[in-house]
Amino acid sequence: MSVSSLLPLSSVATATAEHAQVGPPAWLIAPFVILLLCIALMPLFAAHFWEHHYPKVAVGLGMITACYYGFVLHDTHALWHVASEYISFMALVGSLFVISGGIKITVKGEATPLANTLFLAVGAVLANLIGTTGASMLLVRPWIRSNKYRITAHHVVFFIFVVSNVGGCLTPIGDPPLFIGFLRGVPFMWVLEHCWPAWLLALGLLLGTFFVIDTLNFRKAPKPVRDKETGHESWSFGGLQNLFFLGLVLVAVFIPQEWSLGGLITASAALMVAAAVASYFLTPKAVHEANDFNFHPVKEVGYLFVGIFLTMVPALQILGGGEALNLTSPIQYYFASGALSAFLDNAPTYLAFLAAQMGQQHLDVGSKVDVLRFVMEHPLHVMAVSMGAVFFGAGSYIGNGPNFMVKAIAEKAKVKTPTFLGYLFKFSIPILLPILIIVGWVILKGK
């Protein structure tokens, strides 16, 4: 997500640790593991069942966790925060989905490897201005449209790698973990000043790898595609009035979360929903039809993330403590925070590891004065957690909010996307992981 994100579970991680009187038992991680396995395996071995019943499975597993917290641990505070953060998350993702669905961008020319690489580079820069979620929702449809004659799985995956994750590492607007850090007291320009070498290296390696893979794919394309005899579109834009509503959503992100309408619904979420409703009814029908707009992708994300949000709470509480893992060096924090960010959502994972680092120095993550002091005295540790959370959010479909949404939009457009396991074993582990190891080694090794 990003400015674009209202930080799913950001306060949940803190609230759970601060207010739970009795910690959850280890077995309560089981619903999260089962849900993860269902997302990974059901589409492969029981596709028909999963297609029709995934809402029941996701919500049902989430309710196991919710009931245990409510009736056994009596920790209604954590449940209240989960509900509030889920509403904020869906308000953000849903509003950006609706608003971007009302903007039609047609890219001039065919999708050559060079044009695609430049497109991703522009998307990476844009992610720092409107967030990874905003950039993903705005650009994924023109990305699919411009590659329609030869689009394959690597187009979807590298879009997630670059635009939905790694690109947003330069500003607090870019990705939820960094925005959490900003709210906690990290200076706004600190990330840009300290993380740009890592951003540039990671982005350069990813774009270079993509260019090679896309060039090989381009050479296999039919001759009319390679000779540019198809798809003679020119630059065009439709539904530009929705840029105003997109701006409203970005403004809403900075509204204090304490401003609420009845507790659960924040003023920020309410403004996002209002912007989405206005956008939907003011967008010409022809633009929605050109984008093949419908609500199926956001419904799928909504149901699955009910379960993910709920089942993730005990997993974060049990697994998220850096002190328990006896971490000391920046590179250890980079890989540890990254490993969890790939599966536990990178925003609360960032907060958990930042709190653990500060706890080792007897500092309070809830104090902006303490956070600023820690940032000034231990910049490499904060860099490590920031880079780990943002970069490794691309490790799986559920590591960062936009990932699954991009997948859902691509599938709705009849694009063949990798399965959960296919994403991991064909792209994330063999391509993304080595690049991130190189980045960590170059930037943090020995420091």
C-alpha positions in Angstrom: 0.0 0.0 0.0 1.3 3.5 0.5 0.3 6.9 1.0 -1.6 4.8 -0.4 -2.0 2.8 2.5 -3.8 3.2 5.7 -1.4 0.8 7.3 -3.2 -2.4 7.8 -2.7 -3.7 11.2 -0.1 -1.0 12.0 -1.7 -0.2 15.4 -2.9 -3.7 15.9 0.7 -5.0 16.3 1.3 -2.4 19.0 -2.2 -2.6 20.6 -2.1 -6.4 20.9 1.3 -6.3 22.6 0.3 -3.5 24.9 -3.2 -4.5 25.9 -3.3 -8.3 25.8 -3.2 -9.5 29.4 -2.4 -13.1 28.4 -0.5 -14.0 25.3 -2.0 -16.3 22.7 -0.9 -20.0 22.7 1.4 -21.1 19.9 -1.4 -23.3 18.3 -3.3 -20.1 17.5 -0.9 -19.5 14.6 -2.6 -22.6 13.0 -5.5 -20.7 11.4 -3.0 -18.3 9.7 -0.9 -21.2 8.4 -4.0 -23.1 7.2 -5.3 -20.0 5.4 -1.9 -19.5 3.8 -1.9 -23.1 2.7 -5.4 -22.8 1.3 -4.4 -19.7 -0.7 -1.4 -21.6 -2.0 -2.8 -25.0 -2.7 -6.6 -24.8 -3.2 -6.4 -23.2 -6.6 -4.2 -26.1 -7.7 -6.0 -29.1 -6.2 -9.5 -27.9 -5.6 -10.0 -25.0 -7.9 -13.8 -25.3 -8.3 -14.3 -25.6 -4.5 -12.0 -22.7 -3.8 -13.6 -20.4 -6.4 -17.0 -20.9 -4.8 -16.2 -21.2 -1.1 -13.0 -19.1 -0.4 -15.1 -16.4 1.4 -16.4 -19.0 3.9 -12.9 -20.5 4.4 -11.2 -17.1 5.0 -13.9 -15.7 7.2 -14.3 -19.0 9.1 -10.6 -19.3 10.0 -10.6 -15.6 11.0 -13.5 -16.2 13.3 -11.6 -18.9 15.1 -9.0 -16.4 16.1 -11.6 -13.7 16.8 -13.6 -16.0 19.1 -10.5 -17.1 21.1 -9.4 -13.5 21.6 -12.9 -12.4 22.6 -14.1 -15.3 24.7 -10.9 -16.8 26.1 -8.3 -14.0 26.2 -11.0 -11.3 26.7 -8.8 -9.1 24.5 -11.5 -7.0 22.8 -9.1 -4.2 22.3 -7.1 -6.1 19.7 -10.3 -7.1 17.9 -11.5 -3.5 17.9 -8.2 -2.4 16.3 -8.4 -5.2 13.7 -11.9 -4.1 12.7 -10.9 -0.5 12.5 -7.7 -1.2 10.5 -9.5 -3.5 8.2 -12.2 -0.9 7.4 -9.4 1.6 6.8 -7.5 -0.8 4.6 -10.5 -1.7 2.5 -11.5 2.0 2.3 -8.1 2.7 0.8 -7.8 -0.3 -1.5 -11.5 -0.1 -2.6 -11.4 3.7 -3.2 -8.2 3.5 -5.2 -9.6 0.6 -7.2 -12.9 2.4 -8.0 -11.2 5.7 -8.8 -8.4 4.2 -11.0 -11.1 2.1 -12.7 -12.5 5.4 -13.9 -9.3 6.5 -15.5 -8.4 5.1 -18.9 -4.8 5.5 -20.1 -3.8 4.2 -23.5 -0.1 4.0 -24.1 1.3 5.0 -27.5 3.2 2.3 -29.4 3.8 -1.4 -28.9 5.3 -2.9 -25.7 8.9 -3.3 -26.7 11.3 -4.4 -24.0 12.8 -0.9 -23.7 9.4 0.7 -23.5 8.3 -1.8 -20.8 11.4 -1.2 -18.8 10.9 2.6 -19.0 7.3 2.2 -18.0 8.3 0.2 -14.9 10.9 2.8 -14.0 8.4 5.6 -14.2 6.0 3.6 -12.1 8.7 3.1 -9.5 9.2 6.9 -9.2 5.4 7.5 -9.2 5.1 5.1 -6.3 6.9 7.5 -4.1 4.5 10.3 -5.0 1.1 8.5 -4.8 2.1 5.3 -3.0 2.6 1.8 -4.2 -1.1 1.1 -4.0 -2.0 4.3 -5.9 0.6 3.7 -8.6 -0.4 0.0 -8.9 -4.1 0.7 -9.3 -3.5 3.6 -11.8 -0.9 1.8 -14.0 -1.8 -1.9 -14.0 -4.6 -1.6 -16.6 -2.5 0.4 -19.1 0.4 -2.0 -18.4 -1.8 -5.0 -19.3 -3.3 -3.1 -22.3 0.1 -2.2 -23.7 1.4 -5.8 -23.5 -1.9 -7.4 -24.7 -0.3 -9.1 -27.7 2.4 -11.0 -25.7 1.6 -10.6 -22.0 2.9 -13.4 -19.8 3.4 -14.1 -16.1 6.7 -12.2 -15.9 4.9 -9.0 -16.8 2.5 -9.3 -13.8 5.3 -10.4 -11.4 7.8 -7.7 -12.3 5.0 -5.1 -12.1 4.4 -6.3 -8.5 8.2 -6.4 -7.7 8.8 -2.8 -9.0 5.7 -0.7 -8.9 3.8 -2.4 -6.0 6.8 -2.7 -3.7 10.5 -1.9 -4.3 9.7 1.4 -6.1 8.1 3.0 -3.0 11.2 3.0 -0.8 12.1 6.7 -1.0 9.3 8.5 0.9 6.9 7.8 3.7 4.2 8.2 1.1 5.7 5.3 -0.9 4.9 2.3 1.3 3.0 1.6 4.5 6.0 0.7 6.7 7.7 4.0 5.9 4.5 5.9 6.6 4.3 4.2 10.0 7.9 5.3 10.7 7.0 8.8 9.8 4.0 8.8 12.1 6.2 7.5 14.9 8.8 10.2 14.5 11.1 9.4 11.6 11.8 12.7 9.7 10.0 12.8 6.3 13.2 13.2 4.2 15.2 10.7 6.2 14.4 7.7 4.1 15.3 9.5 0.9 18.6 10.7 2.3 19.6 7.2 3.6 17.9 4.6 1.4 18.4 5.9 -2.1 21.5 3.9 -2.8 19.7 0.7 -1.9 16.6 1.8 -3.9 18.8 2.5 -6.9 20.7 -0.8 -6.7 17.6 -2.9 -6.2 15.7 -1.1 -8.9 18.6 -1.3 -11.3 19.0 -5.0 -10.8 15.3 -5.7 -11.2 14.9 -3.6 -14.3 18.0 -5.1 -15.8 16.8 -8.6 -15.2 13.3 -7.7 -16.5 14.8 -6.3 -19.7 16.7 -9.5 -20.4 13.7 -11.7 -19.8 11.3 -9.4 -21.7 13.7 -9.3 -24.7 13.8 -13.1 -24.9 10.0 -13.1 -24.7 9.7 -10.4 -27.4 11.9 -12.4 -29.7 9.4 -15.3 -29.4 6.4 -13.1 -30.2 4.7 -13.4 -33.7 6.4 -11.4 -36.4 3.5 -8.8 -36.7 4.1 -7.9 -33.1 7.8 -7.6 -33.4 7.4 -5.6 -36.6 4.9 -3.3 -34.9 2.1 -4.2 -37.3 -0.4 -4.5 -34.5 -1.9 -2.2 -31.8 -1.4 1.3 -33.3 -2.8 3.1 -30.3 -1.8 6.7 -29.5 -1.6 8.3 -26.1 -5.0 9.0 -24.7 -6.6 9.7 -21.4 -10.2 9.3 -20.2 -11.9 10.1 -16.9 -9.4 12.7 -15.9 -11.8 14.2 -13.4 -11.0 11.3 -11.2 -7.5 12.7 -10.6 -9.3 15.1 -8.2 -10.8 12.2 -6.3 -7.4 10.4 -6.3 -6.0 13.6 -4.7 -8.7 13.5 -2.1 -7.7 9.9 -1.1 -4.1 10.9 -0.8 -5.1 13.9 1.4 -7.2 11.5 3.5 -4.2 9.4 4.4 -2.8 12.2 6.4 -5.9 12.8 8.5 -5.2 11.8 12.1 -6.5 8.3 12.8 -7.9 9.6 16.1 -10.5 11.5 14.1 -13.3 8.9 13.9 -17.0 8.6 13.2 -18.3 6.4 16.0 -14.9 4.7 16.7 -14.6 2.1 14.0 -14.8 4.3 11.0 -12.2 7.0 10.8 -12.7 10.3 9.2 -10.0 9.3 6.7 -11.8 6.2 5.7 -15.1 8.1 5.4 -13.5 10.6 3.0 -12.1 7.8 0.9 -15.4 6.1 0.6 -17.1 9.4 -0.3 -14.5 10.1 -3.0 -15.0 6.6 -4.5 -18.8 6.9 -4.5 -18.6 10.2 -6.3 -16.0 8.9 -8.7 -18.1 5.9 -9.6 -21.3 7.8 -10.4 -19.5 10.7 -12.2 -17.4 8.5 -14.5 -18.8 8.0 -18.0 -20.0 4.5 -18.6 -17.8 4.2 -21.7 -14.7 4.6 -19.6 -15.8 1.8 -17.2 -16.6 -0.4 -20.2 -13.2 0.3 -21.8 -11.5 -0.7 -18.5 -13.8 -3.8 -18.2 -14.6 -2.5 -14.7 -16.4 -4.6 -12.1 -16.1 -5.2 -8.4 -15.0 -8.8 -8.4 -11.3 -8.2 -7.7 -12.0 -6.0 -4.7 -14.5 -8.4 -3.4 -12.0 -11.2 -3.5 -9.4 -9.1 -1.7 -12.0 -8.1 0.8 -12.9 -11.6 1.8 -9.4 -13.0 1.9 -8.0 -10.1 3.9 -10.7 -10.5 6.6 -9.1 -13.9 7.4 -5.6 -12.6 6.9 -6.1 -9.6 9.2 -7.6 -11.7 12.0 -5.4 -14.7 11.8 -2.2 -12.6 11.5 -2.6 -11.0 15.0 -1.4 -13.9 17.1 1.3 -14.7 14.5 2.7 -11.2 14.8 2.5 -11.3 18.6 4.4 -14.6 18.8 6.8 -14.3 15.9 7.4 -10.5 15.6 9.8 -9.9 18.5 13.4 -9.2 17.3 14.7 -9.6 20.9 13.4 -13.1 21.0 15.4 -13.9 17.9 18.6 -12.4 19.5 19.3 -10.1 16.5 22.0 -7.5 16.7 23.5 -6.4 13.4 21.7 -4.4 10.7 22.0 -7.2 8.1 20.3 -9.6 10.5 17.5 -7.2 11.0 17.2 -6.7 7.2 16.8 -10.4 6.5 14.6 -11.2 9.6 12.2 -8.3 9.0 12.2 -9.2 5.3 11.4 -12.8 5.9 8.3 -12.0 8.0 7.3 -9.1 5.7 6.9 -11.5 2.8 4.1 -13.3 4.6 2.9 -11.3 7.5 2.2 -8.0 5.8 5.2 -5.6 5.9 3.6 -2.7 7.8 3.1 -4.3 11.2 6.3 -6.3 10.8 8.2 -3.1 10.4 6.6 -1.8 13.6 7.4 -5.0 15.5 11.1 -4.9 14.6 11.5 -1.2 15.1 10.0 -1.6 18.6 12.3 -4.6 19.3 15.4 -2.6 18.2 14.4 0.3 20.4 13.6 -1.9 23.3 17.2 -3.2 23.3 18.2 0.4 23.9 15.5 0.9 26.5 13.6 3.3 24.2 9.9 3.5 23.6 8.6 3.2 20.0 5.5 5.2 21.2 7.6 8.2 21.9 8.5 10.5 19.0 11.4 11.8 20.9 12.8 8.3 21.5 12.2 7.4 17.9 14.1 10.4 16.6 16.9 9.7 19.0 17.2 6.1 17.8 17.1 7.1 14.2 20.0 9.6 14.7 22.1 7.2 16.8 21.4 3.9 14.9 20.6 4.9 11.3 21.8 1.6 9.8 19.4 -0.4 11.9 16.5 1.7 10.8 17.6 1.5 7.2 17.8 -2.3 7.6 14.3 -2.7 8.8 12.9 -0.1 6.3 14.6 -1.9 3.4 13.7 -5.3 4.6 10.0 -4.5 5.1 9.6 -2.6 1.8 11.7 -4.8 -0.5 10.6 -8.2 0.8 6.9 -7.2 0.7 7.2 -8.4 -2.9 8.1 -11.9 -1.6 4.5 -13.3 -1.9 1.1 -12.2 -3.0 0.1 -11.3 0.6 3.3 -9.4 1.6 1.8 -6.1 0.6 -1.7 -4.9 -0.1 -1.4 -4.1 -3.8 0.1 -7.5 -4.7 -3.1 -9.5 -4.5 -5.1 -6.7 -6.1 -2.8 -6.6 -9.1 -3.1 -10.4 -9.4 -6.9 -10.1 -9.2 -7.1 -7.4 -11.8 -4.8 -9.3 -14.2 -6.9 -12.4 -13.8 -10.1 -10.5 -14.5 -8.4 -9.3 -17.7 -7.8 -13.0 -18.7 -4.1 -12.8 -18.0 -2.5 -16.0 -16.8 -0.9 -15.3 -13.5 1.3 -17.5 -11.4 -0.3 -19.5 -8.6 0.8 -18.6 -5.0 3.5 -21.4 -5.2 4.3 -20.5 -8.8 5.0 -17.0 -7.7 7.3 -18.2 -4.9 9.2 -20.9 -6.7 9.4 -19.5 -10.3 10.0 -15.8 -9.5 10.3 -14.7 -5.9 12.9 -17.2 -4.7 15.0 -17.6 -7.9 14.9 -14.0 -9.1 13.9 -11.5 -6.3 15.7 -13.2 -3.4 19.2 -13.2 -5.0 18.8 -9.6 -5.9 17.8 -8.6 -2.4 20.7 -10.7 -1.0 23.0 -8.7 -3.2 21.4 -5.4 -2.0 21.7 -6.3 1.6 25.3 -7.5 1.2 26.4 -4.4 -0.6 24.6 -1.8 1.5 24.7 -3.4 5.0 27.4 -6.1 5.2 30.1 -5.3 7.7 28.2 -2.2 9.1 
